[in-house]
């Protein structure tokens, strides 16, 4: 789905004129507060959250992350299925389907090109503001909530020793299992209605896609 159209529909600003319709840019949601000192990976300059896409700025997941620096979606299946889909469409071309690395570095092992990426805040800063070489900023491609979804999926396909998974808490480390191809298929097969923090988002996106498909007929 075209991202600008999705944003406009989320903002409730689709205006019909006769049989035609056009989408107006929505009024941006307020920039959420944060207790984090967010810095770009390239030069350490402050990250300006007002440059994020104007919707999904104030979901509970985003608000929690911006206060704790911890992605609350990491072990939530309803969010993982969304993160998997976004990663495959937006990130796999450079990083591989399961983060094995291609043009860009691998993301599924215990080596990080930027050590800050051992923590969720670091991954957010790197993806939001960009990095060196071909890794440009993605603040104009993903909503803040989608950043949380993608980071959760990147954490999920980790395959190396759990003692290097610094982003996991003690309970999550107890339940850790290295990623397998079968796990990827299991997540991909989860229904849209999977309960969890991202269930409402998934159902809304499905409705928008159905409306777009109907328009295209």
Order of alpha helices (4+ residues) and beta strands (2+ residues): alpha-beta-beta-alpha-alpha-alpha-alpha-alpha-alpha-alpha-alpha
